[in-house]
């Protein structure tokens, strides 16, 4: 309840600042979006760096396990590139930026909207950001709904790879329920590596 009130309060303060001209002169929506983006990336780094359990997890990693998130990246981007020809409105690199969200819909959508605005305009950038939001939300939902089928037809690695970044949080319970608790370490490591890759790959494809 408290968190909800804080969100509503922040929204009302922003509305009041805009209505009564209290915002700094020259401040644009792009500036605000960029600040939010930087705060999100900072939060990702703080969350990973401050968690002692994640640090212990990374120190005990077998190098072979890193091939799992690498395979997810290659598979996701490869499939995105193959399907990009079906969408004439967007370039392959635009859609690769969308695919590089790996289920992290909040960060990837803001990144794309902010970084693409100078090159394609505010309207098109917002549209592409919305596509990234929906695509990555659906990735998470499909993993939650079809994890049992993925385990059956694609081994326990199926829901781990499909979950992307969310394999370490939102989709982790369903992964453990369908694949078994032995996959906890793999799912956590997979999510952490992909979490770190989103702020690197999305700007890379947005710049092309």
C-alpha positions as CSV (number, residue, x, y, z in Angstrom):
1,X,0.0,0.0,0.0
2,X,2.8,2.4,0.9
3,X,4.7,1.8,-2.3
4,X,1.5,2.4,-4.3
5,X,0.9,5.7,-2.5
6,X,4.4,6.8,-3.2
7,X,4.0,6.1,-6.9
8,X,0.7,8.0,-7.1
9,X,2.3,10.8,-5.1
10,X,5.3,11.1,-7.5
11,X,2.9,11.2,-10.4
12,X,0.8,14.0,-8.9
13,X,3.9,16.0,-8.0
14,X,5.1,15.7,-11.6
15,X,1.7,16.8,-12.9
16,X,1.7,19.8,-10.6
17,X,5.2,20.8,-11.6
18,X,4.2,20.7,-15.2
19,X,0.9,22.6,-14.7
20,X,2.3,25.4,-12.6
21,X,5.6,25.7,-14.5
22,X,7.8,24.5,-11.7
23,X,10.0,22.3,-13.9
24,X,13.4,23.7,-14.8
25,X,13.4,25.8,-18.0
26,X,14.4,23.8,-21.1
27,X,13.7,20.4,-19.5
28,X,12.3,18.0,-22.0
29,X,10.7,14.5,-21.9
30,X,13.9,13.1,-23.4
31,X,15.9,14.6,-20.5
32,X,13.7,13.0,-17.9
33,X,13.7,9.6,-19.8
34,X,17.5,9.7,-19.9
35,X,17.7,10.3,-16.2
36,X,15.3,7.5,-15.5
37,X,17.3,5.3,-17.8
38,X,20.5,6.1,-16.0
39,X,18.9,5.5,-12.6
40,X,17.6,2.0,-13.8
41,X,21.1,1.0,-15.0
42,X,22.6,2.2,-11.7
43,X,20.0,0.1,-9.8
44,X,20.9,-3.0,-11.9
45,X,24.6,-2.5,-10.9
46,X,23.9,-1.8,-7.3
47,X,21.6,-4.8,-7.0
48,X,24.1,-7.2,-8.4
49,X,27.1,-5.7,-6.6
50,X,25.5,-5.5,-3.2
51,X,24.1,-9.0,-3.1
52,X,26.6,-11.2,-1.3
53,X,24.8,-14.4,-2.4
54,X,25.1,-13.4,-6.1
55,X,28.8,-12.6,-5.5
56,X,29.4,-16.1,-4.0
57,X,27.5,-17.6,-6.9
58,X,29.6,-15.9,-9.5
59,X,32.8,-16.8,-7.8
60,X,31.9,-20.5,-7.8
61,X,30.9,-20.6,-11.5
62,X,32.2,-23.3,-13.8
63,X,33.2,-21.7,-17.1
64,X,31.2,-24.3,-18.9
65,X,27.9,-23.0,-17.5
66,X,28.5,-19.6,-19.1
67,X,27.8,-21.3,-22.5
68,X,24.1,-21.5,-21.5
69,X,23.4,-17.7,-21.4
70,X,25.7,-17.4,-24.5
71,X,23.5,-19.9,-26.3
72,X,20.4,-18.0,-25.2
73,X,21.9,-14.7,-26.6
74,X,22.9,-16.4,-29.9
75,X,19.5,-18.2,-30.3
76,X,17.5,-15.1,-29.5
77,X,19.4,-12.8,-31.8
78,X,19.6,-15.4,-34.5
79,X,15.8,-16.0,-34.5
80,X,15.2,-12.2,-34.4
81,X,17.4,-11.7,-37.4
82,X,15.7,-14.4,-39.3
83,X,12.2,-13.1,-38.6
84,X,13.2,-9.4,-39.2
85,X,12.3,-9.8,-42.9
86,X,8.7,-10.1,-41.9
87,X,8.6,-6.5,-40.6
88,X,9.3,-4.1,-43.3
89,X,8.8,-1.0,-41.1
90,X,11.7,-1.8,-38.9
91,X,15.4,-2.5,-39.7
92,X,17.1,-5.7,-38.5
93,X,19.1,-3.7,-36.0
94,X,16.0,-2.1,-34.5
95,X,14.5,-5.5,-34.0
96,X,17.7,-6.9,-32.6
97,X,17.6,-4.1,-30.0
98,X,14.1,-5.4,-29.1
99,X,15.3,-9.0,-28.9
100,X,18.2,-7.9,-26.7
101,X,15.8,-7.1,-23.9
102,X,15.8,-10.9,-23.0
103,X,12.6,-10.4,-21.0
104,X,13.8,-7.2,-19.2
105,X,10.9,-5.2,-20.5
106,X,11.2,-2.1,-18.2
107,X,14.8,-1.4,-18.9
108,X,14.9,-2.3,-22.6
109,X,11.8,-0.3,-23.5
110,X,13.1,2.9,-21.9
111,X,16.6,2.3,-23.4
112,X,15.2,1.9,-26.9
113,X,12.8,4.9,-26.7
114,X,15.6,7.2,-25.5
115,X,18.4,6.0,-27.7
116,X,16.4,5.8,-30.9
117,X,14.7,9.2,-30.6
118,X,17.5,11.2,-32.2
119,X,17.7,9.0,-35.3
120,X,14.0,8.1,-36.0
121,X,12.0,10.7,-34.1
122,X,10.1,10.7,-30.8
123,X,6.9,9.0,-32.2
124,X,8.7,6.1,-33.9
125,X,11.1,5.7,-31.0
126,X,8.1,5.5,-28.5
127,X,6.5,2.9,-30.8
128,X,9.6,0.8,-31.0
129,X,9.9,1.0,-27.2
130,X,6.3,-0.2,-26.8
131,X,7.1,-3.1,-29.1
132,X,10.1,-4.0,-26.9
133,X,7.8,-3.8,-23.8
134,X,5.2,-6.1,-25.3
135,X,7.7,-8.5,-26.8
136,X,9.6,-9.0,-23.6
137,X,6.4,-9.2,-21.5
138,X,5.1,-11.9,-23.8
139,X,8.4,-13.7,-23.5
140,X,7.9,-13.9,-19.7
141,X,4.3,-14.9,-20.0
142,X,5.0,-17.7,-22.5
143,X,7.6,-19.1,-20.2
144,X,5.2,-19.1,-17.2
145,X,2.5,-20.8,-19.2
146,X,4.4,-23.3,-21.3
147,X,7.3,-24.2,-19.0
148,X,6.1,-27.8,-18.6
149,X,5.9,-28.3,-22.4
150,X,9.4,-26.8,-22.8
151,X,10.8,-29.2,-20.2
152,X,9.1,-32.1,-22.0
153,X,10.2,-31.3,-25.5
154,X,13.4,-29.2,-25.0
155,X,14.9,-30.6,-21.7
156,X,15.0,-28.4,-18.5
157,X,17.1,-25.9,-20.3
158,X,14.0,-24.9,-22.3
159,X,12.3,-22.7,-19.7
160,X,15.6,-21.4,-18.5
161,X,16.5,-20.1,-21.9
162,X,13.0,-18.9,-22.6
163,X,12.8,-17.0,-19.4
164,X,15.9,-14.9,-20.2
165,X,16.7,-12.4,-17.5
166,X,13.6,-13.5,-15.6
167,X,15.0,-17.0,-15.0
168,X,16.5,-15.5,-11.8
169,X,13.3,-14.0,-10.4
170,X,9.8,-14.0,-11.9
171,X,10.0,-17.3,-13.8
172,X,12.3,-19.0,-11.3
173,X,9.5,-20.6,-9.3
174,X,7.9,-22.3,-12.4
175,X,11.4,-23.4,-13.6
176,X,12.1,-25.1,-10.3
177,X,8.6,-26.6,-10.2
178,X,8.9,-28.1,-13.7
179,X,12.6,-28.7,-14.1
180,X,13.6,-29.5,-10.5
181,X,15.5,-27.7,-7.8
182,X,18.8,-29.0,-9.2
183,X,18.4,-26.2,-11.8
184,X,18.4,-23.3,-9.3
185,X,22.1,-22.5,-9.7
186,X,21.9,-22.6,-13.5
187,X,18.7,-20.5,-13.7
188,X,20.2,-17.9,-11.3
189,X,23.5,-17.7,-13.2
190,X,21.7,-17.5,-16.5
191,X,19.6,-14.6,-15.4
192,X,22.5,-12.7,-13.9
193,X,24.6,-12.9,-17.1
194,X,21.7,-11.8,-19.3
195,X,20.8,-9.0,-16.8
196,X,24.3,-7.6,-17.3
197,X,24.1,-8.0,-21.1
198,X,21.0,-5.9,-21.7
199,X,22.6,-2.5,-21.0
200,X,25.4,-3.5,-23.3
201,X,23.6,-5.1,-26.3
202,X,20.6,-2.8,-26.5
203,X,22.6,0.4,-26.9
204,X,24.9,-1.4,-29.3
205,X,22.1,-2.3,-31.7
206,X,20.4,1.1,-31.2
207,X,23.6,2.8,-32.4
208,X,23.8,0.9,-35.7
